[in-house]
Amino acid sequence: MAENRGNGVFRGTEGHMAEVVERNIKALLNRRKQEDHTRTASERISDAVTKFTGSMLFVVIHLVMFGTWVVWNLGWLGLPPFDESFVVLAMFASVEAIFLSTFVLISQNRSNIQADKRADLDLQVSLLAEHEITRLVTLVTAIAKKMDIDEAHDPEINELAKDVQPEKVMDTMEKHQESLKKEKA
């Protein structure tokens, strides 16, 4: 049976969420809100422009605007053309593209910084979990040896009981990448 607590979190034997998970979710949401409040005016503007330009409303506005421009200057509306060679339209579209790409790059740079922070957090959590698991392997192996369980003498367990050194893992990864590059060349 599941029960609903007053805080809106579903708890019980089914769908149970540990308190620490709930706390972590709240902490991450609070951090995200805090980061949003510390954005500069230019970051807010570039995010707003990027959000709008990535919408269907933006596409529809441009279809209507450019479509009207083309139809008008082809003379189909019976109005005098103001850009028969479409040079002004091309210039307008080019300048708009320059500004839009700049706004998108500003937003992407900020997103990359946030992604790097999250990747660093993921790495730290993974390293902590690896360290804790290594300690558990050591403890369980000692218990298994005390109980004279055959698997406690498996040579692979000694490897598992060693702490991973991230700098050595990264060095090894870089060596393998360099050797792959040499093989391709």
C-alpha positions in Angstrom: 0.0 0.0 0.0 1.2 3.5 -0.8 0.4 6.5 1.2 0.5 10.2 0.3 2.2 12.5 2.7 1.3 16.1 3.0 4.4 17.3 1.1 3.2 15.9 -2.2 5.7 13.0 -2.3 4.3 9.6 -2.9 5.7 7.1 -0.3 5.0 3.6 0.8 6.1 0.2 -0.4 5.4 1.1 -4.0 6.9 4.2 -5.5 9.0 5.0 -2.4 11.5 7.8 -2.8 14.3 8.0 -0.3 14.5 11.3 1.7 18.1 11.8 0.4 16.8 11.7 -3.2 14.1 14.3 -2.4 16.7 16.5 -0.7 19.1 16.2 -3.6 16.3 17.1 -6.1 15.4 20.2 -4.1 19.1 21.2 -3.8 19.6 20.9 -7.5 16.5 22.8 -8.3 17.5 25.5 -5.8 21.0 25.7 -7.4 19.4 26.0 -10.9 17.1 28.8 -9.6 20.1 30.6 -8.0 22.1 30.3 -11.3 19.2 31.8 -13.2 19.0 34.8 -10.8 22.7 35.5 -11.2 22.6 35.7 -15.0 23.7 39.0 -16.4 21.4 41.2 -18.4 23.1 40.2 -21.7 22.7 36.5 -20.8 19.0 37.0 -20.1 18.6 38.9 -23.4 20.5 36.3 -25.4 18.6 33.4 -23.7 15.3 35.1 -24.5 16.2 35.8 -28.1 17.5 32.2 -28.5 14.3 30.8 -27.0 12.1 33.0 -29.3 14.1 32.2 -32.5 13.8 28.5 -31.7 10.1 28.7 -31.8 7.5 28.1 -34.5 6.2 31.6 -34.0 9.5 32.9 -35.2 9.3 30.7 -38.3 5.7 31.8 -39.1 6.6 35.5 -38.7 9.5 35.1 -41.1 7.5 33.1 -43.6 4.8 35.8 -43.6 7.3 38.7 -43.6 9.7 37.3 -46.3 6.7 35.9 -48.3 5.1 39.3 -48.4 8.4 40.9 -49.3 8.9 38.6 -52.2 5.3 38.7 -53.5 5.3 42.6 -53.2 8.5 43.0 -55.1 7.5 40.5 -57.8 4.6 42.9 -58.5 1.9 40.4 -57.7 0.1 42.7 -55.3 -0.1 45.6 -57.8 2.1 47.7 -55.5 5.3 49.4 -56.7 8.3 47.2 -55.9 10.9 48.7 -53.5 13.5 45.9 -53.8 13.3 44.4 -57.3 16.6 42.6 -57.1 16.1 41.4 -53.5 19.4 42.9 -52.5 17.9 44.7 -49.5 16.2 41.4 -48.4 19.5 39.5 -48.7 21.2 42.2 -46.7 18.5 42.2 -44.0 18.6 38.4 -43.8 22.4 38.4 -43.5 22.5 41.0 -40.8 19.8 39.1 -38.9 21.7 35.8 -39.3 24.9 37.5 -37.8 23.0 38.7 -34.8 21.0 35.5 -34.2 24.1 33.3 -34.4 25.9 35.6 -31.9 22.9 35.3 -29.5 22.9 31.5 -29.9 26.7 31.3 -29.3 26.3 33.4 -26.1 23.6 31.0 -24.9 25.6 27.9 -25.9 28.7 29.2 -24.1 26.7 29.6 -20.9 25.1 26.2 -21.4 28.6 24.6 -21.9 29.8 26.1 -18.7 26.8 24.7 -16.8 27.4 21.3 -18.5 31.0 21.3 -17.4 29.9 22.0 -13.8 27.5 19.1 -14.0 30.1 16.8 -15.5 32.5 17.7 -12.7 29.8 17.0 -10.2 29.1 13.6 -11.9 32.8 12.8 -11.8 33.1 13.6 -8.1 30.0 11.6 -7.2 31.3 8.7 -9.3 34.7 8.8 -7.6 33.1 8.9 -4.2 30.8 6.0 -5.1 33.9 4.0 -6.4 35.8 4.7 -3.2 32.8 3.6 -1.1 32.4 0.4 -3.2 36.1 -0.4 -2.9 35.8 -0.1 0.9 32.7 -2.4 0.8 34.6 -5.0 -1.3 37.4 -4.9 1.2 35.0 -5.3 4.1 32.9 -8.1 2.5 36.1 -9.9 1.5 37.4 -9.8 5.0 34.1 -11.2 6.3 34.1 -13.9 3.6 37.6 -14.9 4.5 36.6 -15.1 8.2 33.7 -17.3 7.2 36.1 -19.4 5.0 34.1 -18.8 1.8 36.1 -19.9 -1.3 35.2 -16.9 -3.4 37.1 -14.7 -0.9 40.3 -16.0 -2.4 39.5 -15.0 -6.0 42.5 -13.0 -7.3 40.1 -10.6 -9.1 38.9 -9.4 -5.7 42.3 -8.0 -4.9 42.1 -5.8 -8.1 38.6 -4.7 -7.1 39.8 -3.7 -3.7 42.2 -1.1 -5.1 41.2 2.5 -5.3 40.9 3.9 -8.8 43.3 6.8 -9.4 41.5 9.1 -11.9 44.7 10.7 -13.1 46.2 7.3 -14.1 42.9 6.3 -15.8 43.1 9.6 -17.8 46.7 9.0 -18.7 45.9 5.5 -19.9 43.0 6.8 -22.0 45.2 9.5 -23.6 47.9 6.9 -24.4 45.3 4.7 -26.1 43.9 7.6 -28.0 47.4 8.6 -29.2 48.0 5.0 -30.3 44.7 5.0 -32.2 45.7 8.2 -34.0 49.0 6.7 -35.0 47.3 3.6 -36.3 45.0 5.8 -38.5 47.9 7.9 -39.8 
